[in-house]
Amino acid sequence: MKNPYRFARGPMLAAAFLAVTVALTASAAEVKSGLKIAFVPKQINNPYEVIADDGGMAAIKEMKGDGKVVGPSDAGASSQVSYINTLITQRQNAIVIAANDANALVPYLKKAMSQGIKVVTFDSDTAPEGRQIFVNQAESEAIGRGQIQLLSKLVGGEGEFAILSATPNATNQNTWIKWMQEELKKPEYSKMKLVKIAYGNDDDQKSFVETQGLLQAYPNLKGIVAPTSVGIAAAARYISGSPAKGKVVVTGLGTPNQMRAFIKNGTVQAFQLWDPGQLGYLAAFAAANLASGTITGKEGDSFEAGKLGKRTVGKSGEVILGPPTTFDASNIDRFNF
């Protein structure tokens, strides 16, 4: 192939090299400094959410941005609306939100996007039209099926069990539960029976009381799976002080630090989770790249996420953190979050 610049001279050659330089610079574009990025957790005092938000703030600090966390003290479907409206007024560059409801927040987040504010959901998604990117902790199907696989192992493949979820509207919880129910259709679970889906509303005391109610209503209960960090800790706390300890399995999704004592005293044998700090960290980088214009959120976009490396946007604007870890007595002391 002939060199297109072979006969170029003077201004023509300079222009050609300038075009190449601009293209290379654009491909290696970095996030802007000074970006205003706000995190809106499901509820401000949820221990899991605090870890996730701290990860996001650490990432924003790395990027020399201006980060803050605002949100409600309860996980109601509409509790986040006023915070979204305030952030729109403050003209944040990006909002990163763990949605309490798949649909209730969409009109307000669409309003934010119409004013140039980038929206990233993480941990719990909205309908796709409510955001540009969803940062998912792991593939939802793998999480849901994995919970049943672990529970089956712990209860010996048979017996009655219950699910202790967060709120009835929690997008992530409902998606995981759907995949749990799909997994249960397999022949190997024919001796396991889901007797109840209870809701603790991601409130410690309500989750504690719901656990008590499950044991009273179902005296043959062999297991409780709580795909919520608040729920699993509350269930473990109740069972650890009851005659059900050692008889009723508790598993689900929780952090090592909150579950360590229950692993040590034998109330819980194993549970799962990802690192919520890394989830928040990744979400912050996704938001900053959107706000900087280095990505748009379309499938195939890629961006650098600090210590987590290069990440690619998948179908429906989804970015995956990675597979969950199973924690038990053999490895829990290696983790601190």
Order of alpha helices (4+ residues) and beta strands (2+ residues): alpha-beta-alpha-beta-alpha-beta-alpha-beta-beta-alpha-beta-alpha-beta-alpha-beta-alpha-beta-alpha-beta-alpha-beta-beta-beta-beta
